[in-house]
Amino acid sequence: MNRVYVCSCFGITEQQVREHADRGACTPRQIASVSKAGTDCGSCVRRIQGILGRGACPRRELADQGDPEVLSAEPAAIPETQAA
């Protein structure tokens, strides 16, 4: 299995970031809240932004506009058995 690590501090892969995005995480901050990626050294934040992309998430526009409902929503965490 070929794993591309996005966050080496916490061992978070590109696939895991995409799975979190599929579950509703539209921003690097939301990715961080469910996986810790980007919360230590921060070198992976730009890579996470690149994976999320602009418009990749249907709720992204609402998040950019500061919609409180979208910003406060916590994306579902990926269970450890599926994340590895």
Secondary structure, DSSP 8 states (H G I E B T S, - for coil): ----EEETTTTEEHHHHHHHHHTT--SHHHHHHHH-TTSSS-TTHHHHHHHH-TTSSTTHHHHHTT-HHHHH-------HHHH-
